[in-house]
């Protein structure tokens, strides 16, 4: 069997962020061939990322950057490419240009389509643009909603949501069959028993995520200023120099360690070297590293979110605080000083991730494909 995949970003980007995961495009190795249709100008060498295809033959087809202006002229070329590949199913990892192009191919070629939703685009993109008073981007996103998202999601045979709060958005956009399948957390990789990457004499606070304003690592640097701890920031991004300058200005550069790139297959060793995971992310988003940290047996601190999009996950194991340096500082002190609270958080975290572990989620994804083939 063959699958054509439209990824959300270039695989090159995922590789650089250390986010290439085994069988991500080929659950339980049900496909014999995995073809990536990359709507970007540059891509990575296939052998560097072929693990995403598991045991399948793997091919990346780089078709060039696509935007709202050239999408129609590019459409014919991409549909002809998919026709030649002759896949059993098409998968898009967003409902935007990738989803629209995948839906056009589905309509013309009669190939089943699966679309993944990793967020509520109304809340995560349009609402953020409004908050930032970025009205130009807001108008672009409103255009995308009418032209791209409604078309792609209403034409999808199956829609996968990775959190329950996304369901309302999917319904609003016309999705007919919606399936909740959480992002995979591999408990064979993430475990309290993993050998730590290093050992420190003082507690280590770890934060994993891109160094961008939305991830708000500045809050943590300010939070640990007067604490006898080390802050490990794993990730890279536009805020790198600004965050380094902040640590220097506060005279705590020796307490803040930056690791700009750690391969995903090694990140577990850094989790088990830490004592607390903290991420003061803005706009109520939710990051996979929080679950990976819980699976590694360390307490998790996250900001409260008025919209409460993940109560069934977060409230079960994370300590939720106001999104400011003092609140994060107080939370870190509480966890480090109170063994009973710490152990309860670790226990709850492990129970939560066990219920959504990689094996279960990969099996659900495989079954979704197999059931789809039976219908078609």
C-alpha positions in Angstrom: 0.0 0.0 0.0 1.1 3.6 -0.7 0.5 6.9 1.1 1.1 10.5 -0.1 1.8 12.9 2.8 1.6 16.6 2.8 3.6 17.7 5.9 3.0 21.0 7.8 6.6 22.1 7.4 9.7 21.0 5.5 11.1 17.8 7.0 14.4 19.7 7.1 12.8 21.9 9.8 11.7 18.9 11.9 15.2 17.4 11.6 16.8 20.6 12.7 14.5 20.8 15.7 15.2 17.2 16.6 11.6 16.2 16.0 11.9 13.3 13.5 10.0 10.3 15.0 10.0 6.7 13.9 7.0 5.6 11.8 5.4 9.0 12.1 4.0 8.7 8.6 3.6 4.9 8.7 1.9 3.6 11.8 2.7 -0.1 12.5 4.4 -0.2 9.1 1.1 -0.7 7.2 2.4 1.1 4.1 5.0 -0.3 1.6 5.7 3.2 0.2 5.6 6.6 1.8 5.7 9.6 -0.6 6.1 13.1 0.9 4.7 16.0 -1.2 6.7 19.0 0.1 5.2 22.4 -0.8 8.6 24.1 -0.1 11.6 25.2 -2.1 14.2 23.2 -0.1 14.2 19.8 1.6 16.5 17.5 3.4 18.3 14.3 2.1 15.9 11.4 2.4 18.3 9.1 4.3 18.5 11.6 7.2 14.7 11.4 7.9 13.6 8.1 6.4 12.8 6.7 9.9 9.5 8.6 9.6 8.5 6.0 7.0 9.4 3.0 9.1 10.2 0.0 6.8 8.6 1.5 3.8 10.2 2.8 0.6 10.6 6.5 1.2 10.6 9.4 -1.3 10.4 13.2 -0.9 8.9 15.1 -3.9 9.9 18.8 -3.6 7.5 20.8 -5.7 8.4 24.4 -4.6 6.8 27.0 -2.5 3.1 27.4 -2.8 1.0 30.4 -1.7 -2.5 31.9 -2.2 -1.5 33.4 -5.6 0.2 30.5 -7.3 -1.8 27.6 -5.8 -4.1 27.1 -8.8 -1.2 27.1 -11.3 0.7 24.6 -9.2 -2.4 22.4 -8.7 -2.2 20.5 -12.1 1.5 19.6 -11.6 0.9 18.2 -8.1 -2.2 16.3 -9.1 -0.4 14.7 -12.0 2.4 13.7 -9.6 0.0 12.1 -7.2 -1.7 10.3 -10.2 1.6 8.7 -11.1 2.3 7.7 -7.5 -1.2 6.2 -7.4 -1.5 6.1 -3.5 -4.2 4.3 -1.5 -4.7 7.4 0.7 -3.6 11.0 1.0 -2.7 12.6 4.4 -2.4 16.3 5.1 -1.0 17.6 8.4 -3.0 20.8 8.2 -6.2 22.2 6.6 -4.4 25.2 5.0 -2.6 25.1 1.6 -1.5 21.5 2.1 -5.0 20.5 3.0 -6.6 22.4 0.2 -4.2 20.8 -2.4 -4.8 17.4 -0.9 -8.6 17.9 -1.1 -8.3 19.0 -4.7 -6.4 15.8 -5.5 -8.9 13.7 -3.6 -11.8 15.2 -5.6 -10.1 14.7 -9.0 -8.5 11.3 -8.4 -11.0 9.8 -6.0 -8.4 8.9 -3.4 -9.4 8.9 0.3 -8.2 11.9 2.3 -7.2 12.1 6.0 -6.4 15.5 7.6 -4.8 16.1 10.9 -5.6 19.1 13.1 -2.9 20.0 15.7 -4.7 23.1 16.9 -7.8 25.2 16.8 -7.0 27.7 14.0 -9.6 30.1 15.2 -8.2 30.3 18.7 -4.5 29.6 18.0 -4.0 31.8 15.0 -6.8 34.2 14.5 -7.3 35.0 18.2 -3.5 35.5 18.7 -3.4 37.9 15.7 -6.2 39.9 17.3 -4.4 40.1 20.6 -1.3 41.3 18.9 -3.3 43.8 16.9 -1.8 42.2 13.8 -4.9 43.0 11.7 -3.1 42.4 8.4 -2.4 38.8 9.4 -5.8 38.4 10.9 -7.4 39.3 7.5 -5.2 36.8 5.7 -6.3 34.1 8.2 -9.9 35.0 7.7 -9.4 34.6 3.9 -7.7 31.2 4.6 -10.7 30.2 6.7 -13.2 30.8 3.9 -11.1 29.5 0.9 -8.8 26.8 2.3 -9.9 25.4 5.7 -13.6 24.9 5.0 -12.9 23.3 1.7 -10.2 20.9 2.9 -12.0 19.8 6.1 -15.4 19.4 4.5 -13.9 17.1 1.8 -11.8 15.0 4.2 -13.0 11.4 4.7 -11.5 11.4 8.2 -10.2 14.2 10.4 -7.8 13.5 13.2 -7.7 15.8 16.2 -4.9 15.5 18.7 -6.8 17.2 21.6 -10.5 17.2 22.4 -10.8 21.0 22.4 -10.2 21.1 18.6 -13.4 19.2 17.9 -15.7 22.3 17.9 -13.4 24.0 15.3 -13.4 20.8 13.1 -17.2 20.6 13.2 -17.6 24.3 12.4 -15.4 23.8 9.3 -17.5 20.9 8.1 -15.6 17.9 9.2 -17.8 14.8 9.0 -15.8 12.1 10.8 -13.7 13.3 13.7 -11.2 11.0 15.5 -9.4 11.8 18.7 -5.8 10.4 18.5 -3.3 12.0 20.8 0.3 12.7 19.7 2.4 9.7 20.4 4.5 9.5 23.6 6.9 6.6 23.3 7.2 5.1 26.8 10.1 2.9 25.6 12.0 6.1 25.0 10.7 8.4 27.7 10.9 6.8 31.2 12.2 7.6 34.7 14.7 4.8 34.2 16.6 6.5 31.4 20.3 7.3 32.2 20.7 11.1 32.8 22.8 13.1 30.3 24.5 14.8 33.2 24.4 15.3 37.0 24.3 18.6 38.8 24.7 19.4 42.5 21.8 21.8 42.4 18.3 21.2 41.0 17.8 21.6 37.3 14.7 23.3 35.7 14.3 22.2 32.1 12.3 24.0 29.4 12.1 22.4 25.9 10.7 24.5 23.0 11.6 27.0 20.3 13.1 30.2 21.6 10.2 32.5 20.4 8.1 35.1 22.2 5.1 32.8 22.4 7.1 30.2 24.4 8.0 33.0 26.9 11.3 31.6 28.2 12.1 35.2 29.5 9.6 34.5 32.3 11.7 31.5 33.5 15.0 33.4 33.4 13.5 36.0 35.6 11.9 33.4 37.9 15.1 31.6 38.7 17.1 34.8 39.4 17.1 34.4 43.2 16.8 30.6 43.3 19.7 28.2 43.8 18.9 26.2 40.6 20.1 25.8 37.0 17.9 26.6 34.1 18.4 24.4 31.0 16.7 25.9 27.9 16.6 23.4 25.0 15.7 24.8 21.6 16.7 27.5 19.2 14.9 30.5 17.7 14.7 34.2 17.1 14.8 35.1 20.9 18.2 33.3 21.5 20.4 36.4 21.6 17.8 38.4 23.6 17.5 35.7 26.2 21.2 35.3 26.5 21.5 39.1 27.0 18.7 39.0 29.6 20.6 36.3 31.6 23.8 38.4 31.4 22.0 41.6 32.5 20.6 39.8 35.5 24.1 38.4 36.3 22.9 34.8 36.1 24.4 33.7 32.9 26.2 30.8 34.7 22.8 29.6 35.9 21.2 29.5 32.5 22.4 26.9 30.0 21.4 26.9 26.3 21.2 23.8 24.2 20.1 24.9 20.8 19.8 21.5 19.2 19.4 18.0 20.8 18.3 15.2 18.5 14.9 13.8 19.5 16.4 10.3 20.0 18.6 11.8 22.8 16.3 14.3 24.5 15.1 11.8 27.1 18.5 11.8 28.8 18.1 15.6 29.4 14.6 15.1 30.9 15.8 12.6 33.5 18.8 14.9 34.4 16.3 17.6 35.4 14.1 18.0 38.5 11.3 20.1 37.1 9.9 20.9 33.7 8.4 24.4 33.2 7.1 26.1 30.1 5.3 29.6 30.5 3.8 29.4 27.0 1.5 32.2 26.0 -2.0 32.0 24.4 -2.9 28.7 26.1 -1.0 26.4 23.8 0.1 23.0 24.8 3.5 21.4 24.1 4.3 17.7 23.6 7.5 18.1 25.7 5.2 18.5 28.7 4.0 15.0 28.2 7.5 13.7 27.5 8.6 15.3 30.8 5.8 13.6 32.7 6.7 10.3 31.1 10.3 10.9 32.2 9.1 11.1 35.8 9.6 14.8 36.5 6.9 17.3 37.7 5.5 19.8 35.2 4.6 23.4 35.7 2.4 25.2 33.1 0.5 28.4 33.0 -3.2 28.7 33.7 -5.3 29.2 30.7 -8.7 30.9 30.8 -9.9 28.9 27.8 -9.0 25.6 29.6 -8.5 23.6 26.3 -6.9 20.5 27.9 -8.5 19.9 31.3 -8.6 16.1 30.9 -4.8 16.1 30.4 -3.3 19.1 32.3 -5.3 19.0 35.4 -4.5 15.4 36.0 -0.8 16.0 36.4 0.5 19.6 36.0 0.8 22.4 38.5 -1.0 25.3 36.9 0.1 28.8 37.9 -0.3 32.4 36.8 2.0 33.3 33.8 4.5 35.5 35.6 8.0 35.1 37.0 6.9 35.2 40.7 4.3 32.5 40.2 6.8 30.2 38.4 9.4 30.9 41.1 6.9 30.0 43.9 5.9 26.9 42.1 9.5 25.7 41.6 10.2 26.4 45.3 7.1 24.4 46.3 7.9 21.4 44.3 11.6 21.3 45.3 10.7 21.8 49.0 7.7 19.4 49.3 8.5 15.8 48.6 4.9 14.7 49.0 3.6 17.1 46.4 6.5 16.2 44.1 5.9 12.5 44.3 2.1 12.9 43.8 2.8 15.0 40.6 5.2 12.4 39.3 2.7 9.6 39.9 -0.1 11.5 38.3 2.0 12.3 35.3 3.1 8.8 34.7 -0.5 7.5 34.9 -1.7 10.1 32.4 0.9 9.4 29.8 0.5 5.6 30.2 -3.2 6.1 29.2 -2.2 7.8 25.9 1.1 5.9 25.2 2.6 5.5 21.7 1.6 1.9 21.2 -2.1 2.7 21.8 -2.2 5.8 19.6 -0.2 4.2 16.8 -2.6 1.3 16.8 -5.6 3.6 16.7 -4.1 5.4 13.7 -3.4 2.2 11.9 -7.0 1.1 12.5 -8.3 4.4 11.1 -6.5 3.7 7.8 -7.6 0.1 7.6 -11.3 1.0 8.3 -11.0 3.8 5.7 -9.8 1.3 3.1 -12.7 -1.0 3.8 -15.2 1.8 3.2 -13.5 2.6 -0.2 
